[in-house]
């Protein structure tokens, strides 16, 4: 039985991924800064434990709450997003790589965001951190393709998460109205893509990013009509 590690698994996308991989027959270790997972772990500050054999690594832990136009973003806000979303993901993958190399098998699937591809006004640190994941997986793919290790990313658009559903109604309505699909992405739909990427059928798919966004990337007007702060908010 293959063994997977999913971080940020207490709720939302991470919980859906963990559930899907279990249903696929994998043994799944879950980790989150919150209680309720196999490991309560802060990937930015704590030494990562010896996970033992990990065949599938899904660094999903992330934050989305830092919102400020670029000229007002503080160093602390910037660093927090980079530490959690990018550095934390890399540290998690790095801890799993030695065992993958030893067994000559591994699957890495980073959870990025459409913001990495399109930008996201008011969330420059988030967009930059998620874009960094795309460079990370492409580099991992190039380094380890010959060792039976694949590295890919999924880039969800607007997901039906607690954070998104807590948006002001007028903001959320405007965003959904701009989606060609006319609805939010469900966490289970993201999990389905991850399920494929970690399967044997995807053994030749590496260094790629799969967008799961209901067509959002085809209609970038929805990014700038969302009510998020932009340059016009300058003093």
N, C-alpha and C positions, 0 to 999 in steps of 0.2 A: 504494500500500500504506500502510495506517495504521500509526502507530508508537506503541508503548506503553512506558511506564516502570513497572517493578514493583520496589519496594524490599522489603528483607527476603526476598530471593528465593533465598538459598543453600540453603534446605531447607523442608520442611513446606508450609504453605499457599502461601507465596510461590513456591516452586519449582513447585507444581502449577498455580498461576495462570499463571506464565510459560509453562509447557509447553502449557497449554490455549490460550492466546492465540496462540502460534506455530502450533498445529494449526488454528486458525481463520483463519490467513493473515496475521496481523499481524507486523510486525517488532517484536521485543521487546528492550528494553535492561533488563538486570537490575543491581541494586545491593544491596550488603549490607556490613555492617561486617566480615564474614568474607571471606576470599579465596574465589575460585571463581566470581565473577560478572563481568559486563562492567566494573563499577566497584566498587572497594572504598571505601566511603564511610560516614562517621559523620554521620548527618543532624542530630545535635544540635550539633556543633561545627565541622564543616568548611563552607566556602563551597561552595554547590552549583555544579557546573559548568554551562556552557551546554549544555543537552541538545539544542539545536536544535529541530526540529519534534517535538512530542509531542502526539499526538491523544488518548491514553488514559493517565490517571495513576492508578496503584493504590498508594497509600501503605499498605504492609503492615508495614513495619518496626516491631517492638514487643518488649517484654519482659514476662515474666509471673512473674518469680522473686521479687519483693518480697512477702513474706508476714509480716504482723504484725497483731495487733488494733489498732484505731485509736488507742487510748490509749498504745500503745507505739511507734507508727511515728515514725521520726525525720524531721526536715526533709530530710535527704539522701535517704532512701528515697522520700519523697513526690516530691521534685523530680526524681529520676531517672526515675520512671515518667511524669511529666508531660512532661519534656523529650523522651523517646524516643517515647512513644506518641501524644502530642498535638501538641507543638510541632514535632517532627520531621515529622509528617504534614503540618501546615500549611505548613511551609517548602517541602516537596516540591511540594505543590499550587501554592503561590504562584509557584514558579519556572516552572511549566508554563502558567499562566494567560495571560500576554501573547501567546504564540503561538496559544493556543486562541481568544482574542478576535480576533486578526488574521485567522484563518481562519474564524471564526464556526462552529467545531465543536470539541467537546471532551466527553470522558467522564471523570468522576472517580468512583472507587469506593473508599471507605475501608473498611478491614477493622477493624470494631469487635468487639464481643463480647456474648454474652448477659448478661455481668456489667454492661454498661451499662444494661440494661433491668431486671434483677432484683436487682442488687447482688451482692456476693460476700464473705461474711464472711472476714475475715483479709486481704483485698486491697483496701482502700478506695482506695488510690492508683491501682491498676490499673483498678478500676471507674470511678472519676472520670475518668481519662484517656480511657477508651474511650467514656464518656458524652459527653465533650467533642466527640468526633468526630461524634456525631449532630447536635449543635448546629451544628458546622462545615458539614456537608453540607447541612443545611436552609438555612443562610444563603447558602452558595454557590449553591444552587438558586434562591433568591429573587433573588439579585443577577444571575445570568447566564442565566436561562431564555430571555430574549429574544435572546441571542447564540448560540443553538444549543449551549449547554453544559449537560449534565446532571450532577447530583451526587447520589450515593446511597451507602448503606452496607450491608454485610452483617454480620450479628451471629451468628457461629458459636457453637454450644454447646461441648460436650466433643469436641474433635477428636483423632483418632488421631495425635498428634504425638509426637516424642521426649520432650518434657517431660511430657506426660500419661502416656505409657507408663512413665516413670520413677517415677511416684507409687508409694508403698507399696501393695502388692497389696490390703490390706483397704480402703484409701481408694478406690482405683479401682473395686474390686468394688462398693462401696456406691454410688458414683456411677452406674455403669452399671445397677445394679439399680433405681435410681430413674428411669431413662429409659423413657418409654412405648415407644420404638422398640427398647429392649433392646440397643443397640449404640452405639459411638462414631460420630461424623461423620467421613467420610473427606475428606482434603484435596481430592481430585478433585471432591467434591460441592460444596464451597465454590467451587472454580474454575468449575464449571458455571454457578453463579449469576452470578459476575462476567462470564463470557462473554456471558450474556444482557444484562446491564446495560450493557455497552459496545457492544452491537449496534444496528443501525438500527431493529430492532423495538422497542427500548426508548426511542425518542426522546422519548416523552411521559411517561416515568416518571422523575420527579426529586424530590428531597427525601425519599426513602423509605428505610426500613430493612427489610431482609429477614432474618428470623431463620432460621437453619439449625441446628436443635438437636435433632432427633429427638423433639420434644415436651417437651423439658426445661422450657420456659417454662410448660407446663401443669401441672407438678408441682414446685413450689418446695420441697417437703420435701427434695429431693435436695441443695439448696444448704446446708441446715443439718444434714445428717446425714453430712457428708463428712469429719469429723474435722479441719476447719480451725479455727484458733484463734478464739475468740469472747470475749464479755465475761466468761464464767465463768473465763477464764484470768487474770483480774486478780489482782494480789498481794493 
